[in-house]
C-alpha cells in the first residue's frame, strides 16, 4: 500500500494529520450536539475563524438538514492492504518504453484474480501500453512504485481499441467524451457486455441494471421511510443477509413528485415542466446501491443513511443488480498518453484516463493522468475514493466526471493543472462534473488551476464541494432535455475563486435548498445562468466575501469527526 493510500485509512496526508486543523470545529460540533458551549479550553478561539449558524443547525439535525447533506460516510469503507501476488515483469512487461506491455499487465491481473485477489506490482520505469488495462475481478490492486516513478505510456485511444461509441440519445456525439478509460475498473461480465454492445452499435445504458436496464429482479418491497433513516422495514427479509449488497430502486409517479422531492419540494419544483426532459426521465428509476449491515426480523440496517424519502407511490424496493466490482484499486502510477491535438467538443476519440464503473468500495490513489481527453470518471460507481489524483498535460474536456447515477463517492486531495498548450477554439473545458441523478458525492481539498464546478444538468442533488481553490475559467454543459442544473442540498463550503468569476460558484440564486458558505467575492461574467425553478429557492448564503475564515474549514472532514451513532 502506498503512503498516500495509508493516509486514506488513518486520516493523514503525507504524514501530516488534518485532525489538528479540525480540533476547533470538532469542539464546536460536540458542544452543539450536547447542548453545551464551546470554550477557549476546547481549542476554539475568536482568531480561529467564524462558525456559521448553518453549521450549528446541521449538527443538531445532520441527516435531515434542509440545505446541507450528510456526506460523512462518503468514499470507500473497505480499503485493505492486499498481499503481493504478481509482478508484471514475470508476465513479460519490460520498462524499455518500446515493448507493448498491456498484454503482460493484463495477464498479471488475471493471475491475481485466479488467486482470489491480491496486489499486482509495477516497478519504477516507463512501460508502453498499446491496449487498455482492465481490472474486472474483486480484491485486485494494480500498484506502481509511485506516480513520480512508474509510468504507463499509452499510444492508442478507445475508438481504435473498441470502436466508435455513439450517444444513446442520438446525434453525432462520441460517448467516449464522457465514458470509458484506458485503465478501466468494472466487473468483467459487465465490461464484456458493455463493449460487445458498443461494437454492435447498440448504444447501451451504462449502469447497475444492464445495457437495457432489465437485468434485475425484486428482492422485497420496502416500507415508507424518511431520508436519513438507516433502518428500514421490508416485506420479505429472506433474501437479505448482513454484508450483502442490494440496489434500492425508487420509481417516480405520473406527476414527478420524486423529482420534485429531489429538488426540495414546494411551488417551484411543482410548477416546473418535467414532461419534455426526456434525457432526465431516462435516469429514473433512481438506483442506489448499498450494503446491508444487519437483519433482525423484517428490519434491515444499511451501511449509509437513506438518500431520499421512501413513499408508497414511488414503489420503493430492494432489487438485484449486475455483479459489482468491490475491493479493487489502482495506486502509485502515472498514465501518460501520447500527446495528440484535443478533439472538437463532443467528438473525443477516447484518450481517457481512469474510470470506475459499476464499482463499489474501490479506489484510486496517488495516480496522475496526462494528455487525456477525459481524466478520472465515476460511471454508476458508488462508495469509491479517488485520493491524491492529478490531471495535467495538454488540456482536456472533463478532468473529472461523475455521472449515470454515481453516489457516495469521495474525490479528495485532487489537482487539475494548468494546460500546457492553448485550447483549440472548437473545444470546451468543464471541470469537476456531476450529473444524471448523482448524489452525496464529495470533492474535498482540491486545487483547480483551470476548470469550473460543472453541474451538467440531469438533476444531481446533495453533492458537496469543500476546501477548494479554483481558477474558474471553464464552462458547464448539459442538454436542455436533461433538466435542472441542481437539485436540493448542494453545498459549496470554503471556496477560493482566484479570478473572481461567479459561474456556478455562488448557489443562492441558482440551486434550491442549498448552501454557499465561505466563498470569496465573485462577479458574473462569461457564462451566466438563471435558476430553473421559480419563486423562493430557500438557498442560504453565509460568510460571503471571505475565504478560509469559516470554521470548520472542510465540511466533509468535520462531518466525519462528528460523534454520531
Secondary structure by P-SEA (a helix, b strand, c coil): ccaaaaaaaccccccccccccaaaaaaaaaaaaaccccccccccccccccccaaaaaaaaccccccccccccccccccccccccccccccccccccccccaaaaaaaaaaaaaaacbbbbbbcbbbbbbcbbbbbccccbbbbccccccbbbbbcccccccccbbbbccccccccccccccccccccaaaaaaaaaaaaaccccccccccccccccccccccccccccccbbbbcccccccccbbbbbbbbbcccaaaaaaaacccccccccccccaaaaaaaccbbbbbbbcccccccccccccccbbbccccbbbbbbcccccccccccccccccccccccccccccccccbbbcccccccccbbbbccccccccccccccccccbbbbbcccccccbbbccccccccccbbbbccccccccccbbbbccccccccccccccbbbbcccccccccccccbbbbcbbbbccccccccccccccccccccccccccccccccccccccccccccccccccccccccccccccccccccbbbcccccccccccccaaaaaaacccc
